[in-house]
Amino acid sequence: MRAARALTRLDEVELGDHVCWRMDPTATLLTDVRAYVADGALYGDKVVMIGSTGAATTARDCSPAASVILDLPDLADTDVMLAAVRREARTAVRQGFRSVRVLTERAPMTAPGGAEEMLAQELKLDEFASESGAIVVCAFRSSLWDAPSMERAACMHPHEMGTRAERPAFRMFSTGANEWSVDGVIDSEGADAFNAAARAAIRHTPTMKLRFDTLEMIDAAGMHALVDAARHLPDRRIEVEGANETVRLCWELAGYATDGVPVVMAA
């Protein structure tokens, strides 16, 4: 079972990790990524760079035989990006590599619907890391992000590193096909982020499972966000498992334990 944790350095990454790297304002991607790339060569991983980042030069300098740059024309297209990453992962296996370690520098999507598309990409990258054992590091420059958008992005990563790498209020990450674990606290401050994450996760599947085993608390705003996400698209259903007794009782008292609600809170 994957577990959320904080890292102090990139050389602490493990197979299956999906890391939110909040870069120090004074840091340079070229310098800080060298250990990540060098460890790829040491452990037999293929390094995959997404986008034309400065780190691409470092990857080729440090490990020219085991790196590839995906300079995609439209980084906002989730399906294209994931197809390219999965293709490289399959190729890496055939070439005899242990796995792939992906590095991408993230930038806000300003087009209409871009914020939700960004969350969908992060969830898909997390699902890819979970099922394939790949390592995915997403680098964020604080100067490019406002605080709410950065917090939303951080919540979609089970692992974090760097500046202000404190634990987000909640985290949602993959634990299987169409199954997501949610930990922490979902209250009025995090309800919008949780709603956006759930909507992004459920849009490609009629039924989604959420694990609440490590969820400490969800308040009225969080419960409303969950139900709203299930109702956002027709014929969607969310099944919640592992909720503690307090969460289940609050769910019933809020009036959501009825047949008309497309969210089922299992005992």
LINHUVEN-V116401 format. One record per run of one state. SS is the DSSP state (2 for helix, 1 for strand, 0 for the rest). FROM is the first residue (numbers start at 1). LEN is the number of residues. If there is no record, write none. Layout:
ss=<SS;SS>
from=<FROM;FROM>
len=<LEN;LEN>
//
This chain:
ss=<0;1;0;2;0;1;0;2;0;2;0;1;0;2;0;2;1;0;2;0;1;0;2;0;1;2;0;2;0;1;0;1;0;1;0;2;0;1;0;1;0;2;0;1;0;2;0;1;0>
from=<1;5;8;10;13;18;24;29;33;34;44;45;51;55;63;64;67;71;78;95;99;107;114;133;135;142;145;147;156;159;163;170;177;179;187;191;203;207;212;215;219;220;232;237;242;245;254;263;266>
len=<4;3;2;3;5;6;5;4;1;10;1;6;4;8;1;3;4;7;17;4;8;7;19;2;7;3;2;9;3;4;7;7;2;8;4;12;4;5;3;4;1;12;5;5;3;9;9;3;2>
//
